[in-house]
Amino acid sequence: MSDTASLPTEAELDARFEPRIVAFFCNWCTYTASDLAGVSRMQYLPNTRVIRVMCSGRIDPQFVLAAFRQGADGVLIGGCHPGDCHYQEGNYKCMRRIELLRRLLVQMGIEPERLRLEWISASEGDRLRDVTNEMVEQVRALGPLGLDPIPHPEEHGVSPGPGPSCAQEPESQPQSEPESEPVAVAALGEQSCQNPKSASTGAPPAEDAKKRWWTWR
């Protein structure tokens, strides 16, 4: 059988499933390796959409779940080799998170093979090319993820309600009655208005005011 007969036809290439892969690459190693692969003109499949992060430890599991939820068929994470992290322990944190996240994906009905973690240094452009091609073929064999699209209220004829009106008057609150002045202080005040000196002690007005203040306290 000739090599020409084994090549796929143009119709087969058009009908073939092309997976969409989101790639989170470390700025210091894997992203630099992708730059090296581009400068070296290495050929690899263009199915990945690269997102640069400062460290693989910065990748939150919610990022991966959001990528799957918004249409990605696979997620590729690239970081520095253990012991070479620019932030010392970021790749170890990423490794622990990915192991737990794979268990969660199984419980959600998603194949764990759709999530891949690789350590690729800045000088390994050829390894980045090989990993990318392997990831694309692996996800292509699994097929599309097939999650339901995120529903939008406008598509179902439901318009968001109006926000709270600024002209709406606040609910009136019952006014609390003012606290009544203590009887002793009120009596002393009346005596001081009638007579500058206290009737019982004969104290001057300043001492009488001080006595009223301590009574209030």
C-alpha positions in Angstrom: 0.0 0.0 0.0 1.5 3.4 -1.0 1.9 6.3 1.3 -0.4 8.4 -0.8 -3.3 6.1 -0.3 -2.9 6.2 3.5 -3.1 10.0 3.7 -6.5 11.4 4.8 -8.6 13.1 2.2 -9.5 16.8 2.4 -13.1 15.9 3.3 -11.9 13.7 6.1 -9.7 16.5 7.4 -12.6 18.9 7.4 -14.9 16.4 9.2 -12.3 15.5 11.8 -12.9 16.9 15.3 -10.5 19.7 16.3 -10.3 20.0 20.0 -10.0 23.3 21.8 -7.3 23.2 24.5 -6.5 26.0 27.0 -2.9 26.0 28.1 -1.7 27.7 31.4 2.0 28.2 31.1 4.5 29.4 33.7 6.1 32.7 32.7 9.6 31.7 33.6 9.8 28.2 32.0 7.1 26.8 29.9 6.0 30.1 28.3 9.7 30.8 27.5 9.9 27.3 25.9 6.9 28.1 23.7 8.6 31.3 22.6 11.7 29.2 21.8 9.7 26.8 19.8 8.3 29.7 17.8 11.6 31.3 17.2 13.1 27.9 16.1 10.1 27.5 13.7 9.1 24.1 15.2 5.8 22.8 13.8 3.1 21.8 16.2 -0.7 21.8 16.1 -2.5 25.2 16.6 -5.2 23.9 18.9 -4.0 25.5 22.1 -4.8 28.9 23.5 -2.0 29.9 25.8 -2.6 31.9 29.0 0.5 33.1 30.7 0.7 33.0 34.5 3.6 34.1 36.7 3.7 30.7 38.4 2.0 27.3 38.1 1.1 27.7 41.7 -1.0 30.7 40.7 -3.4 28.4 38.8 -6.6 28.0 40.9 -8.7 24.9 40.3 -11.6 27.3 39.4 -9.6 28.4 36.4 -9.6 24.9 35.0 -13.3 24.3 35.7 -14.1 27.6 34.1 -12.2 26.6 31.0 -14.1 23.4 30.7 -17.4 25.2 31.4 -16.8 27.8 28.7 -16.1 25.3 25.9 -12.5 23.9 26.3 -12.1 20.2 25.5 -8.8 19.9 27.4 -6.5 21.9 29.7 -2.8 21.7 29.6 -0.7 23.1 32.5 3.1 23.7 32.1 5.4 24.6 34.9 9.0 24.5 36.0 10.7 21.3 37.0 10.5 20.5 40.8 13.3 22.3 42.5 13.6 24.9 39.8 10.5 27.0 40.6 11.2 30.8 40.5 9.0 31.1 43.7 10.6 28.0 45.4 7.4 26.0 46.1 4.8 27.1 43.5 5.0 24.0 41.3 4.6 21.7 44.4 1.4 23.5 45.3 0.2 23.1 41.7 1.0 19.4 41.7 -1.1 18.8 44.9 -4.0 20.8 43.5 -4.1 19.0 40.2 -4.1 15.6 41.9 -7.1 16.6 43.9 -8.8 18.2 40.9 -8.5 15.0 38.8 -10.5 13.2 41.5 -13.1 15.9 41.3 -13.3 15.7 37.5 -14.1 11.9 37.8 -16.9 12.7 40.2 -18.2 15.2 37.7 -18.2 12.8 34.8 -15.2 14.3 33.0 -12.3 12.2 31.9 -9.2 13.0 33.9 -7.1 12.6 30.8 -8.5 15.9 29.6 -6.3 17.6 32.3 -2.5 17.3 31.9 0.4 18.7 33.9 3.9 18.8 32.5 7.2 20.2 33.7 8.9 22.0 30.8 12.0 24.2 31.3 12.8 27.3 29.2 15.3 25.4 27.0 12.9 22.5 26.1 11.2 23.9 23.1 11.2 20.5 21.4 9.5 18.9 24.5 6.8 21.5 24.4 6.1 20.7 20.7 5.8 17.0 21.5 3.6 17.5 24.6 1.3 19.8 22.7 0.9 17.4 19.8 0.3 14.5 22.1 -2.3 16.4 24.1 -4.2 17.4 21.0 -4.3 13.8 19.7 -5.3 12.4 23.1 -8.2 14.8 23.4 -9.2 14.2 19.8 -9.5 10.5 20.6 -11.7 11.3 23.6 -14.0 13.4 21.5 -15.7 16.7 22.4 -16.5 17.3 26.0 -20.1 18.2 25.2 -21.1 20.3 28.2 -24.3 22.3 27.9 -23.6 25.9 27.1 -24.0 28.5 29.8 -27.6 29.7 29.7 -28.2 33.4 29.2 -31.4 35.0 30.5 -31.9 36.9 27.3 -32.1 33.7 25.2 -35.0 32.4 27.3 -37.0 35.6 27.1 -36.2 36.6 30.6 -35.0 40.1 31.0 -33.3 41.2 34.2 -35.6 43.2 36.4 -35.0 46.9 37.1 -32.6 47.8 39.8 -33.6 49.5 43.0 -35.0 52.9 42.4 -33.2 55.8 43.9 -36.4 57.7 44.3 -37.9 55.1 46.6 -38.6 56.6 49.9 -37.0 54.8 52.8 -39.3 53.2 55.3 -40.2 55.5 58.2 -38.9 54.3 61.5 -40.7 55.1 64.7 -39.0 57.9 66.5 -37.8 57.1 69.9 -38.8 59.4 72.8 -36.1 61.5 74.3 -34.7 60.1 77.5 -36.1 62.0 80.5 -33.6 63.9 82.6 -33.1 62.3 86.1 -35.2 63.7 88.7 -32.3 64.7 91.0 -30.6 66.6 88.3 -33.8 68.4 87.3 -34.5 69.4 90.9 -31.0 70.7 91.3 -31.4 72.7 88.1 -34.6 74.3 89.3 -32.9 75.2 92.6 -29.9 76.8 90.9 -32.2 78.9 88.7 -34.1 80.2 91.7 -31.2 80.7 94.1 -27.5 81.0 93.1 -26.6 79.2 96.3 -27.8 75.8 97.3 -30.5 75.9 100.0 -29.2 72.9 101.9 -25.4 73.4 101.8 -24.9 77.0 100.8 -22.3 76.0 98.1 -21.4 78.5 95.4 -22.8 78.1 91.9 -19.6 76.5 90.5 -19.5 73.7 93.1 -23.3 73.2 92.7 -22.8 72.7 88.9 -20.0 70.2 89.6 -22.3 68.3 91.9 -25.0 68.2 89.2 -22.5 66.8 86.7 -21.4 64.0 89.0 -25.1 63.2 89.7 -25.6 62.9 85.9 -22.6 60.6 85.6 
